[in-house]
Amino acid sequence: MSYQAPVRDILFTLEHICQIQTLAATKQYADLSPDLTQAIMGEAAKFTTQELASINRAGDQAGSTLADGVVTTAPGFKQAYAQFVEGGWQGLSFPEPDGGMGLPNALGVAFMDMLQAANMAFGLGPMLTMGAIEVLIQAGTPEQKQTWLPKLITGEWSASMNLTEPQAGSDVGALRTSAKARADGSFVLKGQKIFITWGEHDCAQNIVHLVLARTENSPAGTKGLSLFLVPKYLDDGAGNFTVRNDVFAIGLEHKLGIHGSPTCTMEYGGSTGAVGWLIGEEMRGMAMMFIMMNSARLNVGAQGVGIAERAWQQAYFYATERKQGKAADVDEIPAAIIHHPDVRRMLLDGKAKIAAARAIIYACGMAADLAEASGDAKIRARAKRREDLLTPLAKSFGTDIGVEVASMNVQVHGGMGFIEETGAAQHYRDARITPIYEGTNGIQAIDLAGRKLSMQGGLLFSEMIAEMRETVIACNEQKSPVFARIANQLERAVTTLQTTATWMADPARDRKDALSGATAFQTLCAHSIGGHYLAIGALAAAKLIRAKTGDGAYYQSRIELADYFASTYLAAVPALAEQVQVGADVIFAISIEGLI
Ligand SMILES: Cc1cc2nc3c(=O)[nH]c(=O)nc-3n(C[C@H](O)[C@H](O)[C@H](O)COP(=O)(O)OP(=O)(O)OC[C@H]3O[C@@H](n4cnc5c(N)ncnc54)[C@H](O)[C@@H]3O)c2cc1C
């Protein structure tokens, strides 16, 4: 059983949890209608399942290869990329005047969910191009926009993101690639970047590399970094991009997973010097790169959810077919393993986590849309705060559950999960990179607890907490046992979130104590907010059931999913709060020598 895009779950999340239709009140998205949303998601489902899911396995087995500086992608990738370009998918959420479809980011994220599920190694290329387009739209000069945007938006050209160097990973400020100004306003870059995703390949005619480098006499650390656009092919002066720039792939990584994605060591300026142009102001490179990274962080969250969905579906179908032993509620011996309570628990648990993470990432996309498109400055500012709060959660929670659900799939398959031929192992191997790149989840936790928590006097959190309390009231108003349970758990979780956030944000708090609890705090936030969004979905489902509209059994399952998440993950939030506050004394109690 290959991947089937979960269009019903995706539409439910967009329509009933994120209320995507409210965007139609903005000038930018005035044409958005439920029919349009459904049609786009339907087409996206067709494209991703038919063209991409089928070459996922071949991509894993054959991988990409490098010879003489040329990377050849896995069988089928080049043809699928041509289909991707023909469908206009790269431009889905970019403005129409720039050549895009002009649809909201929320739909872009939903498309990513399907794209990454169908073929994560393939999906990485378009994902990085999206980030580069975003940077050029927000910070490019009119000339840069005119030169680079049209073909990036069609997908005829792709892009890469170049931060990492051997000595500079999480610590980006340690990078050494240099950029020397030339009299004509361009720069010459020299240096080596490692782990560059889709840094070289045979699918697009040109590759636009966005490269962080250091100009002469710039200060040490991140303050001295600038962002450059360095194309693979330069203009020959007559508008033909045929002149080879001095940037080459000199190595290809052999990885645990995503074998179809070419992860390159890139050499800039190995002989004559790589020609590039500054994007934005000099020494504002990190701010520029953050535009790209915020887009990529959200989309990596979507990768986590996508891979979780694909693995979950595989687990579900295997569990209905594999027969073992006797189960209490069925006569058939041997019974399909889905009847065993522990297998059933694993499947429900995965389903609930995917639903919660999907809600968080789509809500983040929706916040980005409102932050840009609302006609009301107050709504824009509030939406920006929501986007800022949700971005690290989207990245970390989406990818954490990606690994967890892919692991669950292996477990449901038993020994066959560990054998490559079932394909369960590939999803697990592929998923494992997601909590690492785009800022490790540990770095996301520092961003959340160290930066986002104190931004604008804690407003990002207090607004969220106030909304969560409204959801508690709405659940209590349902006057049903299941909603009373959800309300009770959500109430405890939100109260715990508030007290833990206060503990974390206390200016007198020792930084080492706070950092020791940052990852647990991030999980606590994701579970509380994920439970809140599932409760909103359950409330909408109850309303639809009362109105006797649509698929009542499906809506009932949305209530049950929220109930399960509340009874397990929200219920465990107070214990997470204990972990947050454990303190550095405990974490550092055993010495480094004592640890071994
Ligand atoms: C397949 C793949 C694709 C990639 N694609 C790209 C790409 O396209 N472009 C690009 O520029 N890079 C890319 N990367 C690089 C990736 O972003 C880095 O690997 C990642 O940022 C982590 O850096 P590092 O590997 O040096 O790990 P390190 O920074 O050495 O981190 C090791 C561990 O220490 C922790 N750690 C480090 N510093 C701190 C701190 N201050 N506080 C707490 N914990 C800390 C980390 O969380 C991690 O657990 C890719 C990597 C891979 C493997």
The ligand as an SDF file (V2000), in Angstrom:
LIG
                    3D

 53 58  0  0  0  0  0  0  0  0999 V2000
   21.2350   15.7250    5.4120 C   0  0  0  0  0  0  0  0  0  0  0  0
   21.6200   17.1050    5.8550 C   0  0  0  0  0  0  0  0  0  0  0  0
   21.2210   18.1970    5.1120 C   0  0  0  0  0  0  0  0  0  0  0  0
   21.6150   19.4910    5.4810 C   0  0  0  0  0  0  0  0  0  0  0  0
   21.2980   20.5570    4.6850 N   0  0  0  0  0  0  0  0  0  0  0  0
   21.8720   21.7630    4.9480 C   0  0  0  0  0  0  0  0  0  0  0  0
   21.7550   22.8420    4.0200 C   0  0  0  0  0  0  0  0  0  0  0  0
   21.0870   22.7290    2.9840 O   0  0  0  0  0  0  0  0  0  0  0  0
   22.4020   24.0030    4.2970 N   0  0  0  0  0  0  0  0  0  0  0  0
   23.1500   24.1760    5.4230 C   0  0  0  0  0  0  0  0  0  0  0  0
   23.7100   25.2420    5.5990 O   0  0  0  0  0  0  0  0  0  0  0  0
   23.2700   23.1800    6.3250 N   0  0  0  0  0  0  0  0  0  0  0  0
   22.6590   21.9820    6.1080 C   0  0  0  0  0  0  0  0  0  0  0  0
   22.8130   20.9510    6.9990 N   0  0  0  0  0  0  0  0  0  0  0  0
   23.5590   21.1840    8.2220 C   0  0  0  0  0  0  0  0  0  0  0  0
   22.6440   21.1960    9.4440 C   0  0  0  0  0  0  0  0  0  0  0  0
   21.8610   22.3530    9.4590 O   0  0  0  0  0  0  0  0  0  0  0  0
   23.5400   21.0460   10.6760 C   0  0  0  0  0  0  0  0  0  0  0  0
   23.9800   19.6940   10.6800 O   0  0  0  0  0  0  0  0  0  0  0  0
   22.8280   21.4010   11.9630 C   0  0  0  0  0  0  0  0  0  0  0  0
   22.5750   22.7750   12.0140 O   0  0  0  0  0  0  0  0  0  0  0  0
   23.6270   21.0120   13.2000 C   0  0  0  0  0  0  0  0  0  0  0  0
   24.9630   21.4360   13.1080 O   0  0  0  0  0  0  0  0  0  0  0  0
   26.1280   20.3820   13.3610 P   0  0  0  0  0  0  0  0  0  0  0  0
   25.8750   19.2020   12.4870 O   0  0  0  0  0  0  0  0  0  0  0  0
   27.4290   21.0580   13.2150 O   0  0  0  0  0  0  0  0  0  0  0  0
   25.9270   19.9130   14.8370 O   0  0  0  0  0  0  0  0  0  0  0  0
   26.5030   20.6470   16.1200 P   0  0  0  0  0  0  0  0  0  0  0  0
   26.2440   22.1080   16.0460 O   0  0  0  0  0  0  0  0  0  0  0  0
   27.8930   20.1970   16.3600 O   0  0  0  0  0  0  0  0  0  0  0  0
   25.5440   20.0640   17.2500 O   0  0  0  0  0  0  0  0  0  0  0  0
   25.7520   18.7830   17.8660 C   0  0  0  0  0  0  0  0  0  0  0  0
   24.7990   18.6800   19.0520 C   0  0  0  0  0  0  0  0  0  0  0  0
   25.0990   19.7040   20.0160 O   0  0  0  0  0  0  0  0  0  0  0  0
   23.9510   20.4960   20.2730 C   0  0  0  0  0  0  0  0  0  0  0  0
   24.3420   21.8870   20.4400 N   0  0  0  0  0  0  0  0  0  0  0  0
   25.2220   22.5970   19.6840 C   0  0  0  0  0  0  0  0  0  0  0  0
   25.2960   23.8580   20.1530 N   0  0  0  0  0  0  0  0  0  0  0  0
   24.4580   23.9570   21.2010 C   0  0  0  0  0  0  0  0  0  0  0  0
   24.0820   25.0010   22.0980 C   0  0  0  0  0  0  0  0  0  0  0  0
   24.5590   26.2370   22.0000 N   0  0  0  0  0  0  0  0  0  0  0  0
   23.1860   24.7250   23.0590 N   0  0  0  0  0  0  0  0  0  0  0  0
   22.6360   23.4930   23.1640 C   0  0  0  0  0  0  0  0  0  0  0  0
   22.9520   22.4730   22.3560 N   0  0  0  0  0  0  0  0  0  0  0  0
   23.8380   22.6980   21.3820 C   0  0  0  0  0  0  0  0  0  0  0  0
   23.0310   20.2990   19.0640 C   0  0  0  0  0  0  0  0  0  0  0  0
   21.6750   20.5190   19.3940 O   0  0  0  0  0  0  0  0  0  0  0  0
   23.3250   18.8510   18.6800 C   0  0  0  0  0  0  0  0  0  0  0  0
   22.5460   17.9910   19.4350 O   0  0  0  0  0  0  0  0  0  0  0  0
   22.3890   19.6670    6.6630 C   0  0  0  0  0  0  0  0  0  0  0  0
   22.7560   18.5620    7.4210 C   0  0  0  0  0  0  0  0  0  0  0  0
   22.4120   17.2940    7.0150 C   0  0  0  0  0  0  0  0  0  0  0  0
   22.8920   16.1220    7.8270 C   0  0  0  0  0  0  0  0  0  0  0  0
  1  2  1  0
  2  3  1  0
  2 52  2  0
  3  4  2  0
  4  5  1  0
  4 50  1  0
  5  6  2  0
  6  7  1  0
  6 13  1  0
  7  8  2  0
  7  9  1  0
  9 10  1  0
 10 11  2  0
 10 12  1  0
 12 13  2  0
 13 14  1  0
 14 15  1  0
 14 50  1  0
 15 16  1  0
 16 17  1  0
 16 18  1  0
 18 19  1  0
 18 20  1  0
 20 21  1  0
 20 22  1  0
 22 23  1  0
 23 24  1  0
 24 25  2  0
 24 26  1  0
 24 27  1  0
 27 28  1  0
 28 29  2  0
 28 30  1  0
 28 31  1  0
 31 32  1  0
 32 33  1  0
 33 34  1  0
 33 48  1  0
 34 35  1  0
 35 36  1  0
 35 46  1  0
 36 37  1  0
 36 45  1  0
 37 38  2  0
 38 39  1  0
 39 40  1  0
 39 45  2  0
 40 41  1  0
 40 42  2  0
 42 43  1  0
 43 44  2  0
 44 45  1  0
 46 47  1  0
 46 48  1  0
 48 49  1  0
 50 51  2  0
 51 52  1  0
 52 53  1  0
M  END
$$$$
